[in-house]
Amino acid sequence: MLPLPAQHGAVSAYGLYRRWLRFGPGYRHYVREFDARERYDAKEWQAWQRSRLAVLLPAAAARVRYYRETWTQEERAAALAGRLDGLPLLEKEPVRADPEEFVREDVLVWPRVVFHTSGSTGTPVASILTPQEVRRALALRESRSARWAGVSFALPRATFSGRLVEPDPDSKGPFYRFNAVERQVYLSPYHLRAETAAAYVDALTRHRVQWLTGYAFSYYLLATFIRDQRLAAPPVKAVITTSEKVSPQMRAVMETAYGCRVYEEYSTVESAVFASECAHGRLHTSPDAAVVEILKPDGSACEPGEVGEVVATPLLREYQPLIRYRLGDLATWAPAACPCGRAMPVLNEVVGRVEDVVVGPDGRQMVRFHGIFVDQPHVREGQVIQETLHRIRVRVTATDGFGSRDVQDIIRRVQQRLGPSVEVIVECVDHIPRTASGKFQAVRSYIGAHAGPERQRAKLPD
């Protein structure tokens, strides 16, 4: 292994390539385009999306092998007419099995950029993009996320992500690497514990970080350590969270610890959807990022406030088009427009993942199940694991004072939701393992979408 200074140097050298890839030719032009469209009204957005679909869908039907070979004659006709509603939903499995089947045959690209999803749901997917598409995605984040939060990718930042920053699980630190080219501190989500928290705060201070972005739960956990240990966190301008849902409790703890506002961002590695939080706390989807549908089990559109599955057709990418792509997320539309005046649709809530649904013995299905930990003062982290229809295992990392009353309260809360016949096992653990990409998974279900007749779908096949 390279000495630590050489590792920082290697990260910075790679940063030169990353800066070219993300902020190279076309980037500033894309930012201006996103800025210019921000105040479109609803009719302008509809017209813009129609014009994009009129180009994207016929090209997919003619130039992408998977669609050409699997769409029926009626579906191809719908594509040629630019109609999404006449096209089938796309599962992740075919994209995972052969991502090259979805690449445009008439476009030559070099270099091709390949991103892999974490596979936390068992379905890792390889996304193949052009450098221009990567820049377009970053320009969107700059225009509609960073700037809305009063920051910029031009400012020093810290990132919690799935990078294996420190390969030694027993490392004594440091638990970050520094990309001097972008003034970016890569933080390791795998080593964050009470005894290492001060070293993380020191890294933020040492490199004069001005904003934080990345895994929501990692920043929340660090915030709890800052609070409990009374660490002096450096002043930062904003926290923009990604990848994981932010609860009101998490938001309050982070805003107190970091002394700034927390903004939530909802997106995917595939650049399949993008939503960002405005100054009014509303989560706006960007219509120039994707056509987003929230669908009922029968395939019809959900009404505002009604939980449904998120299906997206990305408009940022053309080289590997994903048409009516099932993200595996559950969400609801907001019932009213946002006071900020933007005509971008508002998500009331990203509820969770299809795979995170907890199923009761009687077939009832519940999301937001991690809510059992609300107002549990002695639980630092909690994870719900559904092992069978009749057995729930709850793992907790506890603070001082956790005892039999807390255990009985957790059991009561679970049985309150699922019924008294469900066995609840509460385990105190030192650390709850992250996924392969370092994410915290609050709910894990081994039952999933195949439990009970209620999960059978007419037009949303499992």
Buried (B, 14 or more C-beta within 10 A) or exposed (E): EEEEEEBBBEBBEEBEEBBBBBBBEBBEEBBEBBBEBBEBEEEEBEEBBEEBBBEBBBBBBBBBBBBBEEBEEEBBEBBEEBBBEBBBBBBBEBBBEEBEBBBBEEEEBEEEBEBBBBEBBEBBBBBBBBBBBBBBBBBBBBBBBBBBBBBEBEBBBBBBBBBEBBEEEEBEBBBBBBBBBBBBBBBBBBBBBBEBBBBBBBBBEEBEBBBBBBBBBBBBBBBBBBBEEEBEBBEBBBBBBBBBBBBEBBBEBBBEBBEBBBBBBBBBBBBBBBBBBBEEBBBBBBBBBBBBBBBBBEBEEBEEEEBBBBBBBBBBBBBBBBBBBBBBBBBBBBEEBBEBEBBBBBBBBBBBBBBBBBBBBEEEBBBBBBBBBEEBEBBBBBBBBBBBBEEBBBBBBBBEEBEEEBBEBBBEBBBEBBEEEBEBBBEEEEEBEBBEBBBBBBBBBEBBBEBBEEBEBEEBEE
